[in-house]
């Protein structure tokens, strides 16, 4: 069992490292980020999150629901709705999102929460893949699948790390704090992988629900916070173009590495 645990740690540790590398992009920017550049970053983050919600979360949720003998539409639909409701309730009821902070800071907190929630099922998926590989050492296909999944999610996590640290920096935080926030959003992946290692039998039927829940949370924050800030008026289409570029890049990564 020890070697399986080590594999889980290495696999999820790699995805966490890629998130941290993406968050480190913030160190290349000095001083305040210009408004037009902020629109690009927020738009790009929106596109990345939308594509990740579809290809990394909802489609796997649909597929896994069918494999587990459930209605293929039920866990994705219900989990997606619950994710959106969860973020709505957080947005409306927790005072530290709005009472003592500027609107921009409140939106940034929702962004951090949404991406962190999204990383939990990804960490669980990687952890479960390496658990299965350890339980079937005679079948190299399991290990290859686990390595491919970790590589794919890791590469996707790079732009997600930047999508966290740059808006946090724009909200007024220091580069160091922005980098740390991006890193912490990815730290949940190794923790989720360890949890799956300890409870692998119970985690399997919950995965479709968790994946869709994360997708709902991400789409809520994209629609409610990021896109309005990326395209606040009709004077420029930078935000819209950046949304499409972020979506396109993440879609290609998801499909090519899926």
N, C-alpha and C positions, 0 to 999 in steps of 0.2 A: 504493500500500500504506500510505502514511503516514496517509491519511485513515481507513482501516479501523482502524489501530492507535489513532488518537485516539477513534474511536467506541467501541472496546472499552474504552478507559480511562474514558471518560465513563460508559458503561453500568454497568460494574462499580464505578466510583468512587461512583456514586449508591447502589448497594446497600450499599457499605461505609459511606457517610455515614449511611444509615438505621439501620444497626447501631449506629453511634456515638451517634446521637441517642437510641436506646433505652437504651443503656448509661448515658447522662447522667441517667436517672431517679434513679440512686443519689444524686445530689447533693441531692435533695429530702428525704432522710432524715438526721436527726442522731442521733448516739449509737447505741446498740445497738438492733437491730430486735426488737420484742417477739415472743414465741414464737408467738402466734396469727397475727401478720402474716407471720411466716416460713413458717408452714404454708400460708397463702394464696399467697405467692410461689412456693414450691416446687411446690404443686399446680398453679398456673397454668402454670408452666414445663413441668411434666409433660404437661399437656393440649396445650400448644402444640407440643411436640416430637413427641407421638404423631400429631397431625393432620398436621404437616409431613412426618412419615415416610411417611404414607399418600398424601396428595395431592400433595406436592411431590417425592417421591422414588420410592415404589414404583409408583404408577400411571404416571408418565412412564417408569419403567424397563420396565414391561410393554409399554407402547405402542411405545417405541423398539425393544425386542427384536423385536416383530412386524414393524416397518418395515424392520429390517435382515435379515430372513429367518431369525432364530433362533427357537427354541422360546420362546413368550412367557413361559413360566413359569421357564425355566432360569436366565437371568442374574439375575432378581429373587430367586429362591429361593437360589441359590448365593451371590450377593453379600450378601444379608441374613444368611445363616448366617456367612459370613466376617467380616462387620462385628461380629456378636456375639462370635465367637470371638476376634477381635482385641482387643476391649475386655476380655474375660475374661482373656486372657493378660497384657494391660497391668496389669490390676487385681491379678493374682496374682504377677507376676514382677518388676515394677519396684519396687525398695525405697522410692523416694521417694514412692510413693502411700500406704504404710502404716507403714514402719519408724520414721520420724522425725516423723510428723504425727498429729494427732488424727483420729478417724474422720470427723468433719464435714469437715475440710480435704481428706481423701483423696477423699470423695465429690464435693467441689467440683471437684477436679482432673479427675476423670472427666467431670463435666458439661462443663467447659471443653473438654476434648479431644474429646468427642462432638460438641458444636456446631461446633467448628472443623473436624472431619472432614466434618460435614454441609455446611458452607459451601463446601468445595472443589468438589464437582460442581455446586453452584448457580452459582458463579463461572464454571465451565467452560461451563455451559449458556448463560449470558448472553453470554460471550465468543464462543461458537460462533454464536449468533444474530446478533450484529453482524458477524461475519466473513462469514456468508452474505448479510447485507444489503449489505455492501460489494462482494461478488462479483456481486450481481445488482442494480445501481443502477437498472435499467430497470423493476424490479418493486417498486412501493411496498409491496406486501404483506409482503415480507421485513423492511423497516424497521419497519413497524407492529407486526409480530409481535415483533421484538426490543425495541422500546420498551415494549410491553405486558408482556413477560416481565420486563424490568428493573423496571418499576413494580410489578408483582405481587410479585416477590421482595423488592424494597426495602421495601414496606409490611409484608410478613411478617417482615422482619429487625428491625423496630422492637421488637416484643415479645420477640424472641429476644435482642436486645442487653440488654434489662432482665432477661431470664431468666438471663443470665450475671452481670451486675454485682451484682444484689441478693443472690444466694446467696454470692458471693465476699465481699461486705461483711459478711454475716451470719457468715461463718467467722472474722472478726476483722481482715480487711484494711481499710486506710483507704479513704475514698471515692475518692480519686485513683487508687489502685492498682486498685480494683474497676472504675472507669471505663476505665482503660487496658487491663485484662484483657478487658473486653467489646469494646473497639475492636480489639484484636489478634486476637480470634476471628474478626472480619469482614475483617481485612486480607488473609486468604488468598483472598478472592474476586477482587480485582484481580490478584493474582499468578496465580491459576488462569486468569483470562481472558487474561492475557498469554501464558501457556503454551499455551493453545489457539490463540491467534493464530499462534504460532511453529510449532505442530504440528497444525494443524487437520485434516489428512487422517487422521492416526493417532488422533486423539482420538475421532472419531465412533463407531467400534465398541466403545470402552471405556465409553462413557457409561452404558449400562444397568447394567453391573457396578458402576460407581462410585456411581451413584445408590442402588442397593440396598445396597451396602456401608455407605454413610452412614446409611441407614435402620436397618440392623441395629445399628450402633454406638449410635444414639440410643435405640432401644427397650431395649437392654441397660442403659444408664445410668438410664433412667426406671424400669425394673422393679427394678433392683438398689439404687439409691441414692435417687432423688427421691421416689417414692411412699411408701416406708417412712418417710422423714423427714417427709413432709407429713401422714401419718396414723399417728403412732406408737402411738396407743391409741384406745379407743372413747369417750373423753370428749367428743369434738367431731367433727363431720363437715365442718369448714371445708376440710380438705385435699381431701376427695372432691368437694365442690361446686366447689372451685377447679380441680380437674382437668377437670371437665366444662365449666366456663366457658372455660378455656383451649383445650380441644379444639374447642368450639363456635365461638369467635371465629376461630381459625385455619382451621377448615373453611370458614366463610363467606368469609374472605379468599381462600383458595385457589380455591374454586369460582367466586366472583364475578370474580376477576381472572385466572382461568386461561384 
